[in-house]
Amino acid sequence: MSFPILTVIILTPLLGSIAILFIPKERDRLVTRLSIAISFVVLILAIVLVVSYDKVAGGMQFVEEYSWIPTLDVFYRLGVDGLSVPMIFLTALLTLLCIFYSSYTIKEKVKQYFMLFLMLEMGMFGVFLSLDFILFYVFWEVGLVPMFLLIAFWGGKRRLYASIKFFLYTLTGSVGMLLAILGVYLNTGTFSIMEAASLQPFVDNWPLAVLVFWGFFIGFAIKVPIFPFHTWLPDAHTEAPTSGSVILAGVLLKLGAYGLMRIALPLFPQVFGYFSYNVPIIPILAVISIVYGALICVAQWDLKRLIAYSSVSHMGYVTLGISAAAASLAQSGNSDLVTSAIIGLNGAAMQMFTHGIITGALFFLVGVIYERAHTRELRDFGGLANRVPYYYAMMMVTGLASLGLPGLVGFWSELFVFRGTFGIIPIFACIGVIGVVFTAVYILWKIIQHMFLGEFSQKKWDQATHHAPLSDLEWWEKVTLWPLVTIMIGLGLYPTPILNFLNSAAVTLLDKLQ
Amino acid sequence: MSFPFLSIIVFSPVVGALIIAALPKEKHLAIKLVAVVSAFISMVLSIYVFFDYDQAAGGMQFEEQIRWIPSLGISYHLGTDGISLPLLLLTGIIIFCGVLISWEKDVRPKEFFAFLLILVAGVFGVFVSLDLFLLFVFYELAVLPMYLLIGGWGWPVTREYAAMKLTLYLLVGSSIALIGILAIYFEAGLGTFDIMTLSQVGFTPLFQYLFFLPIFVGFGVLAGLWPLHTWSPDGHVAAPTAVSMLHAGVLMKMGAYSALRVGIFILPIGAQKWLPWIVVLTVVNVVYGSMVAFAQKDFKYVIGYSSVSHMGYVAMGLASMTVIGISGASLQMFSHGIMTGLFFAVVGLIYRRTHTRQIPELGGLARKMPFVAITFIIGGMASMGMPGLSGFVAEFQVLAGTWQAYPAIAAISLIGIVITAAYIIKVSYKVFFGSLKSEYEGISAVSTIEKVALFIMAALLIIVGLYPSILLDVINTGVVPIMMRLR
């Protein structure tokens, strides 16, 4: 038997959080150092996984399968493919950076905070690695609790409202999903995601297939979030502590999109295709998310809320790419369609990764200024460029990546999404592009211009922040941001390494569905 | 004849009660020791029986049969199968934890513990009886001490009202069920009350249609079936802590168990006729119960109504008439028993220290009693069906079974899960977090004995959640014969 690397990746954070439980609570430094060490080990494991995954062979690798609850046919099944490997890397990287950043900013209930963070990491890994519906659901829910607690105990003023809204919204989605899982099980007789996909549940029962599909879709759409299920997100983000927002936007939203790709599309290609092409509800919701999300950003004056809404807009690209691939299945296939579908799916998957990196960095940057000014009101700032040039440079790179400037990662994923969509459902590509324009407006006009350009007025700053000192980035803030910025530039110039992974997954998926 | 494990389980508490009756009433410690030892014997033996049960063979095991009143065909016939074993185990654990939680009780402990032990003997008896008459005797034996315990040691404000209401409801329910039992006895005409023998008799469909309903509903009263549930929250709230634990944790299961054992097992055709209608009541239980729980201001009423809601899943699983649904109902009985025992223990611990159960008056208690807060939250997460805890596996199975039989009902019942999450979060937050009132700064710490009781219950929720096969394998051996009858 080979080394069970996936189980080790899941268990390491859990064991770490149990170890922290036994550290006396006065020893904060030991807690933070241990957490950093553990998440660093996990990142190393994730890199080992990235390196050792065989991209040429593709498909599911490192599969582990053990019986768990035999009377219910529930198995402990894990595996990774080209879609999940980058997500594992993203999760491990962002968690390490969050834990590192938090070790300097979290001063209250330190022990509990880091325990929860490691448990959150375990839950996220579990979702990306599970190949069994029940296991998937278990981790899906397990990740919910620590996030809820992080918002409820370390959040801002309206944290209780925001955390409960977040929890109940997601739970409502997941119980619907639970019913859909049961439907699939009763139809196919298996909880294995891959097996169920190859059996194609409900092929002969269209109404039930539609119902079960929407059960999954709404569960995932709430998490993504797709308009009109997005209203929990701005509240949760605004109230969450910085690292909570980073993980929420960077990884948790991807769980929803991942579910669409891993479960909704492979299990119900006809239904997904039908609602993407014949009755294009899904692409309509996707472009509404893109354009409406961006428009709200233009109207926002709270920096953190603005970034939160930008997530709604950017995750819309992911949905659009996936629905384009699905729409290709509803049309009689020629090779152009297949190429476009593959490109669209690649774009969606890449957007998941790049959005994680970019928004993660943006939320760190919001946290940095909020730590100093204790305000996030854009009108309170102005002329910061001269005072905090390092911060300005970081914000500039990240902002430009977010608006899709060529040479940075954001460009590639949006390009692929629009290229793919244009080849299949061109009208939605055309409408979606409007979102890109507004993105440029809110990044440049709202953030860059209002915060950094113009004259710095000490009087205005003092008034808004009650004489808070203004200093440029600390060394640990730089350490947190540099890996993300490096990836933005590196993959922006040479996106092939990540595309190799995603492409192998996209090709395998569409091959099966053709 | 083999060693009479089941008789010892049933009569160990009775012997304990008799010894306590003989002790002088000022010897509090001796009384409590006798109580804890007799409860411990029952618990250990029920654990032994649980693990010694031969799963491969299945069926009724550890049978004991002695003729009791031959002229009426009544015999002392005990036995246990996959359905009753987990309940036996549950009862053993809850009574042991209940005695531990009542350790500091010093108002007339002699009578209190004696009645408590008699009550639990009745509960054990119901779960192991294979004779209808014997089952009914034990059933009544469990209800009577309940009245005395609530009336004598309950919450002074409502105890008389609640004790009377509870007793009347349950007596009416059981007399309706008794009519059904007698009808079965006479219709069969075999001159026996033996459940296994009666289950072989092919009753006519008309007879089954007529008498399934009184039996199921009569016992269903004790299971908190809507709209006959109103005694239960009142009773829970007025009862002293250990009695609430037994009451919600075990007694309500007695109703569901008897409805299954007598109603569905003996009259399967009647069950097929009526259960598709009864399932509608059960979904009202689930959703309405959780809504009422959400609206409560009194901590104990929240838990009381949550029991109504969760027992709805038990009845719903039974009504689905599928293997997975009935197995889920059985697991839910165990899981809810432990969970609600834990809840009532926590409520009792807090009330004894703060002398209030009004949620708005509490707050910040996690700082004074972190262990209690953690165990309550574990119970709460089990209650809202968080994966990794026992409640998830149980509710999941019930949903799976119901979805097979009545998809719409399954979908509606999901509302209950979401509302459950809402009230659990609300209560946990308001009781344990936020700011601590200054008058509670000096409350006494939680004792080790109380912590042991909480720990046992919380640990079980996690163990069963992570490794449900420990119970499911046994339960399934019991469900299969019932399903054979329903086909």
Boltz contact constraints between the chains, C-beta under 6 A:
constraints:
  - contact:
      token1: [A, 69]
      token2: [B, 468]
      max_distance: 6.0
  - contact:
      token1: [A, 69]
      token2: [B, 469]
      max_distance: 6.0
  - contact:
      token1: [A, 71]
      token2: [B, 472]
      max_distance: 6.0
  - contact:
      token1: [A, 71]
      token2: [B, 476]
      max_distance: 6.0
  - contact:
      token1: [A, 138]
      token2: [B, 387]
      max_distance: 6.0
  - contact:
      token1: [A, 141]
      token2: [B, 386]
      max_distance: 6.0
  - contact:
      token1: [A, 141]
      token2: [B, 387]
      max_distance: 6.0
  - contact:
      token1: [A, 164]
      token2: [B, 425]
      max_distance: 6.0
  - contact:
      token1: [A, 168]
      token2: [B, 422]
      max_distance: 6.0
  - contact:
      token1: [A, 171]
      token2: [B, 418]
      max_distance: 6.0
  - contact:
      token1: [A, 171]
      token2: [B, 421]
      max_distance: 6.0
  - contact:
      token1: [A, 172]
      token2: [B, 418]
      max_distance: 6.0
  - contact:
      token1: [A, 175]
      token2: [B, 414]
      max_distance: 6.0
  - contact:
      token1: [A, 175]
      token2: [B, 417]
      max_distance: 6.0
  - contact:
      token1: [A, 182]
      token2: [B, 400]
      max_distance: 6.0
  - contact:
      token1: [A, 182]
      token2: [B, 403]
      max_distance: 6.0
  - contact:
      token1: [A, 186]
      token2: [B, 404]
      max_distance: 6.0
